[in-house]
Amino acid sequence: MPRGFTLWFTGLPASGKSTLAARVSEILLERGMKVEVLDGDVVRQNLSQGLGYSKEDRDANIRRIGYVCHLLTRNDVVAIAAAISPYRAARDENRKLIGRFAEVYCECDLETLKERDPKGMYEKALRGEIANFTGVSDPYEPPLRPEVVVNTAREPVEESVEKIVRTLEQMGWVPPGDARGYSDEEAEAIQQRLRDLGYI
């Protein structure tokens, strides 16, 4: 039976975390794995009501998500978290707690994020109308050694999804699927990244 692990998507608001998490979840379910997705917005409504957006409250929210991921992972479920999780130390804390933890950094430039933002939150934050907005008036600390980096401004969704799934296959965490769509160069780039990180 496949073992559980946590796949943690981090990135600025509107960087594509939820979209990619949902698509990767579909693929893993198709391959017979047990999967739960913890989306940051949904968790805030159900698990973290009452928390604000101070650093302490953000860290508490991320620890809560991490603890649920820890429970799922140790019970052989794939936990997919999609949360801004702006502070590196909190993410690293979860990595240490969970063990089988892979981080996906959704990189995206500010102009693309503003274009994608249907509620105009970035524009409001830039005008000073929203306080503590990550990436504008509050810091975001990118991961230093993520297992996967996807650039959601440049890559189509399916390209990013393939990169993530292929990495998980190379790590031996996901049963292999159809290998079509990967060039030798792409496969080698993924293998080199995993070698650099000490997985292979």
C-alpha positions in Angstrom: 0.0 0.0 0.0 1.4 3.5 -0.9 2.6 5.4 2.1 1.3 8.8 3.1 3.1 12.1 2.6 2.4 15.8 2.7 2.6 18.0 -0.4 2.8 21.6 0.7 2.0 24.3 -1.8 3.2 27.8 -0.8 3.2 31.1 -2.7 1.7 34.5 -2.8 -2.1 35.1 -3.0 -3.4 34.2 -6.5 -0.2 32.3 -7.4 -2.1 29.1 -8.4 -1.8 27.0 -5.3 -5.4 25.8 -5.0 -5.7 25.2 -8.8 -2.5 23.0 -8.8 -3.4 21.2 -5.6 -6.8 20.2 -7.0 -5.4 18.9 -10.2 -2.6 17.0 -8.5 -5.2 15.5 -6.2 -7.2 14.2 -9.1 -4.2 12.5 -10.6 -3.2 10.8 -7.3 -6.8 9.6 -6.7 -6.8 8.1 -10.2 -3.7 6.2 -9.2 -5.5 4.7 -6.2 -4.0 6.8 -3.5 -6.0 8.2 -0.5 -5.9 12.0 -0.7 -7.2 15.0 1.3 -6.8 18.6 0.3 -6.5 21.3 2.9 -7.1 24.6 1.2 -6.0 27.7 3.2 -9.2 29.6 2.7 -11.4 26.6 3.7 -9.2 25.9 6.8 -9.6 29.5 7.9 -13.4 29.1 7.9 -13.5 25.8 9.7 -10.3 25.2 11.7 -8.9 28.6 12.3 -11.9 30.8 13.0 -10.9 33.7 15.3 -7.3 33.9 14.0 -6.3 37.2 12.5 -3.4 38.1 10.2 -0.6 38.9 12.7 2.6 36.9 12.4 1.6 34.9 15.5 -1.9 34.1 14.1 -0.6 33.2 10.7 2.0 30.8 12.3 -0.8 29.3 14.5 -2.9 28.7 11.4 0.0 27.0 9.6 0.8 24.9 12.6 -2.8 23.7 12.7 -2.8 22.8 9.0 0.6 21.0 9.6 -0.7 19.0 12.5 -3.7 17.8 10.5 -1.3 16.9 7.7 0.9 15.0 10.2 -2.1 12.9 11.3 -3.1 12.2 7.7 0.4 11.3 6.6 1.0 8.9 9.4 -2.2 7.1 8.5 -1.1 6.6 4.9 -3.1 9.5 3.4 -1.6 12.0 1.0 -2.2 15.4 2.6 -2.1 18.3 0.1 -2.0 21.7 1.7 -2.5 24.9 -0.3 -1.8 27.8 2.0 0.2 31.1 1.5 2.2 30.1 4.6 4.4 33.2 4.3 7.0 32.4 7.0 9.8 30.0 6.3 10.2 28.9 10.0 6.6 27.7 10.3 6.9 25.7 7.1 10.2 24.2 8.2 8.6 23.3 11.6 5.9 21.3 9.7 8.6 19.6 7.6 10.3 18.5 10.7 7.1 17.3 12.4 5.8 15.4 9.3 9.0 13.9 7.9 7.6 12.8 4.5 7.1 16.4 3.3 7.6 17.9 -0.1 7.3 21.6 -0.8 6.1 23.2 -4.0 6.9 26.9 -4.4 4.4 28.6 -6.8 6.5 31.5 -8.1 4.7 34.4 -9.8 5.4 38.0 -10.6 3.3 40.8 -9.1 1.9 42.1 -12.4 0.5 38.6 -13.2 -0.9 38.3 -9.7 -2.7 41.7 -10.0 -4.1 40.6 -13.4 -5.4 37.4 -11.9 -7.0 38.9 -8.8 -10.8 39.1 -9.4 -11.5 41.0 -6.1 -8.8 43.6 -6.7 -7.1 42.8 -3.4 -3.6 43.6 -4.6 -4.7 47.0 -5.9 -6.4 47.8 -2.6 -3.4 46.7 -0.7 -1.1 48.8 -2.8 -3.3 51.8 -2.1 -3.0 51.1 1.6 -6.6 50.0 2.0 -5.8 46.5 3.3 -3.3 46.0 6.1 -1.1 43.0 6.5 -1.5 41.8 2.9 1.2 39.2 2.1 3.5 40.4 -0.7 2.6 44.0 -0.3 2.4 45.2 3.3 3.4 41.9 4.9 6.5 39.8 4.1 6.6 36.5 2.1 9.7 34.4 2.6 10.2 32.0 -0.4 11.5 28.5 0.5 15.2 28.0 0.1 15.2 24.4 -1.0 11.8 23.4 -2.2 11.4 20.0 -3.9 9.6 21.7 -6.8 9.5 25.2 -8.2 6.8 26.1 -10.7 6.5 29.4 -12.3 2.7 29.9 -12.7 3.1 33.1 -14.8 5.1 31.3 -17.5 4.0 27.7 -17.3 0.5 26.3 -18.3 -1.2 24.5 -15.5 -0.6 21.1 -17.0 3.1 21.7 -17.3 3.4 22.6 -13.6 1.2 19.6 -12.7 3.4 17.3 -14.7 6.6 18.7 -13.1 5.1 18.1 -9.6 3.8 14.6 -10.3 7.0 13.6 -12.1 9.1 14.7 -9.1 6.9 12.6 -6.7 7.3 9.6 -9.0 11.1 10.1 -9.0 11.1 10.2 -5.2 9.2 6.9 -5.1 6.2 8.4 -3.3 3.7 8.1 -6.2 3.2 5.0 -8.4 4.5 5.8 -12.0 1.9 6.7 -14.6 2.1 7.5 -18.3 5.6 8.9 -18.9 4.6 10.6 -22.1 5.1 14.4 -22.2 8.5 14.5 -20.4 11.5 15.2 -22.5 14.9 13.7 -21.6 16.0 17.2 -20.5 13.0 17.7 -18.2 13.5 14.3 -16.6 17.2 15.0 -16.1 16.4 18.4 -14.6 14.1 16.8 -12.1 16.6 14.1 -11.2 19.3 16.7 -10.8 17.2 18.7 -8.4 16.4 15.6 -6.3 20.1 14.7 -6.3 20.9 18.2 -5.0 18.4 17.9 -2.3 19.7 14.4 -1.3 16.7 12.3 -2.3 18.6 10.2 -4.9 
